[in-house]
């Protein structure tokens, strides 16, 4: 009791200091959109009064800015005063007039930039204004007013993010996350994307000085000897286990100086014989002192994860009435469909969480954790199992539907379906909502003052084939030894079929897991293509074990030129190109392949490695709708306020379906307003406004293409604007598109669509 009192006293004292600093140097985070997700707390909540329930149906397009390329952008625009920053024109960072869309400056060809957003920082006197971003595993800064690189930052303008991870940097294939991190005071706080292979890099959480690039603090999520949680791993696991990284969204209580991290899964994701134990801080909501990186409290959502249930959605910081008291709380929504809620300062659960027994693994060497946490009061926001009655009434022939029903019935009878059923080396299993189901990045928002939390979720079952036992030495060297070929295009086709086709499709048009590669030569030169394939990007894992020669042959097969280095300067006020010199150079790694290299000398780790091909994601549509939903929680009451499908699948509608949601409906986002509106994008290419109190649809608009990422909302001269990124091809049902992607004449123009009320 005394220690808890002292902790609260220290935090309260810090609060008095940080409040004073914060109020002086930052505007109201809910009245601006200076940050990815709106503000430090990631609520996506805005206090703007211009648009309300009575006039939202009058919204119209104020201006449109075309991206003028074929890239799929997930970018969340940042707005500072009268300037909006967007990504377009072959990954160029562009400053526009937020009232008209007129170009101010263009920093061209930042190929490899983190796709979902950037960070804005300014000094207290307003004289130093910076945009900070990750690109090709470097951190760099651009002057927000001129668009030119800041060479005084880091080492000649660069901070190498591969350094400082307690591993040989030459063996690290990827570091940067697709999400941009968070600005707090004079720090930029970053997670990472480590890849999902055996012996990938560890997921250190780090903070860097925004002026100098100096590494201010580091928190090791795979503890070293003497650090908290070390005993939850095998001895010396920190030398070889990877992951336990925050690739998703960090939320910050700026007044208290507390950062909340959704820490992801350790690697390898589906077989953990080399990491026996509960594996702190994997799959954990982790609260750190944002100034020092000191651990304040944590809660592990999944022990010894074997299902890739890594949390990625932003923790929501809300105030609730709980047991007669006002409590500042934090909630987190997971891929497995559970919502957890805690006291934001102490980490105490608002309602009891039970450890319940779960099935055990029979894979040789594996030891699944015997229990997993279950909330007792908050109901799940997604289905968590499958039965024969759940098979979809759409898309399938009668024969196919019968086959699926029989398969599910058999698996269910043998206890091979469900939330925590371990994968097997002998038979199929089904996990629901699945490894990419539930809630992911961009999928949470809130009204912080009313204690309301909103979750976008999808149901995408993972149908796992049996795990395969493989030899890491043969696998790691397999591609490197394939050096004697004659026809590079034929060789590229063979390599593509082996490594790329499962996600990007036999016709290169994408599958809903991977994006389309049609016209890739117009979007990436050969070196940029090598960077993406070799290091990974976003949800795409790294393929560092494929030789550079084979990557070049894939590029040739997909239509790229032999030199592959044609770069065109975009039209408009270009002030610079490519960021800091050297930041776009491909850095091949010396590490092993998808099964990793050998374990460090002296480490007691198993020789056997099991692996899974395809991630079990080929059948997003087999469950009955809704395939995507919005759920509103009232955390004052501890229950669901309303729930409704999000979007409508075109192919299902032709068969009589209504309000079905859309299969593979990942990567959409929301905005909540003080006037009681909830804006949401959906995978059917529409943006909608709902009544935040009951879920009633009040307005919708068709976008020129599909959309991914988080919309933004801002005010200039008393006028409110809603901006939506629309650059994604539309797909329906089992993967059919609206147009022939190879035909430029039929392809709609994507871009940034900005709505406002008429004058």
Beta strands, then each sheet from edge to edge (+ up, - down):
strand 1: 45-46
strand 2: 60-66
strand 3: 78-80
strand 4: 83-88
strand 5: 92-97
strand 6: 103-108
strand 7: 119-122
strand 8: 129-135
strand 9: 138-143
strand 10: 159-160
strand 11: 182-184
strand 12: 187-190
strand 13: 205-209
strand 14: 215-219
strand 15: 242-243
strand 16: 251-253
strand 17: 258-263
strand 18: 266-267
strand 19: 284-289
strand 20: 295-300
strand 21: 316-322
strand 22: 325-333
strand 23: 339-343
strand 24: 353-357
strand 25: 371-375
strand 26: 429-431
strand 27: 444-447
strand 28: 452-458
strand 29: 462-464
strand 30: 468-470
strand 31: 574-577
strand 32: 609-611
strand 33: 628-634
strand 34: 639-645
strand 35: 670-673
strand 36: 677-681
strand 37: 686-691
strand 38: 697-702
strand 39: 712-716
strand 40: 719-726
strand 41: 731-732
strand 42: 736-737
strand 43: 751-756
sheet 1: 1+ 35+ 36- 37+ 38-
sheet 2: 2+ 43- 40+ 39-
sheet 3: 3+ 4- 5+ 6- 31-
sheet 4: 7+ 8- 9+ 10-
sheet 5: 11+ 12- 13+ 14-
sheet 6: 15+ 18-
sheet 7: 16+ 17- 19+ 20-
sheet 8: 21+ 22- 23+
sheet 9: 24+ 25-
sheet 10: 26+ 29-
sheet 11: 27+ 28- 33+ 34-
sheet 12: 30+ 32-
sheet 13: 41+ 42-
end
